[in-house]
Structures are given as C-alpha cells and as structure tokens.
Amino acid sequence: MEFYGRVQALLRPGHTVLDCGAGRGSFSENPRSWRRTITESRGSGRTVFGVDPDPVVAQNKSVDTAIVTTEMNLIALTDESIDLIVAN
C-alpha cells in the first residue's frame, strides 16, 4: 500500500496516467473501501490508460482506455501527453 500512497501524492487534477501492466484491475474489487480508494488513479478530471498484453485489461474498471499490446514501446500516444507512468 506504501507504493499507492506515493502514487496518490504525485497525482494532480487533470493528469493523464499510463498504467503499465494494468491487468484486470483486481484492486477495484477489494472489499475494503480504503484500499479501493488508495489504488484508484481516476477522479478529479484524470484520464487513465491501462496497458497490458492480456486482453483481460478490457475488463479493468479502473482505466478509461484499455490498450492490449506486448510492445510497450509502440503505444501510439503523442509526445508529452502522459503525466505519470505507473507499473506495479
């Protein structure tokens, strides 16, 4: 949880976040509301792109846009469009 506390400290309203290895978003299903809250990057006008080689990322409720790829260096995003990259 310490990792997510640091991520929350870096997030600002309107940020665009790239979540590498987003998976299915199992943290959003945690029965403890404080754990769901601290692991959530969305909110305050933020946009989250979830990237994963597994198509299950399309079911991730914590991302706004799911991208399925094994080539992380080939993601079609414009320069300087990402404010924070998260990989856990």
N, C-alpha and C positions, 0 to 999 in steps of 0.2 A: 504494500500500500504506500510505502515511502516514495516509490517511483511516481505514482499517480499524484501524490501531494506536490511533488516538484513540477509535474506537468501542469497541474492546476495553477501553480504560482506563475507560470510562464504564459498562460493563455490570456488573451485580451479580447474584448468585444470586437467582432468583425473579422477575427483571424480566420485564415484558411489552414486547415490541418491535414497532413498526409499521414495516415496510419498504415505503416508497412507491416504486413502480417496480421491484418485485422481479423481474419478468421470469421467465425460465426457470431462473434460478439457475446460470448457466454457471460461476461461480467454484467451485461444489462439484464440478465436473468437472476442475479444474485438476490436471495430473499432479504438481505439486509439493505435497507434503503441508503444508508451512508456509504456502503460500498458501491452501489449503483451510481450515486451522486459523484463520488470522487473519481470514478473511472470514465465518466461522461465528458466528452470534449465538445459536444454540441451545446447550443444555447447562446444567448447574447449575440445573435446575428452571425455566429460562426458557421463555417461550412467544413465538413469532414469528408475527405476522400479515403475510402478503405481499399487497400491493395492487398491481394493475396493470390497465390497460384491455385488455390482451391475455390471452385465455383460457389461453395457454401457462403462466401463473403456476401453474395447477393441477398442472403437472409439476415445479415447483420443490421439490427435496428439502430445501432449507434453511428452509422455512417449515412451521409446524404447521397453519395455516389459510390457504387462498388465497381472496382476495376479488377478483372481477372487476368493475371499475366505472370509469367515466370521470368520476364525480362524487366526487372525494376528500373534499369537504366533507359528503357524505351517508353516510359509513360509520357503520353502526349499532354504536357502541361506547359503553359507559357512561362518564360523566364520570370523569376521573382514573384511568382503567383502563390507560393507556399510560405506561410509564416512560421510554421512549426512542423517538424517531422518527428513522429513517434514510432518507435519499434521496440516492442517488448516481447 
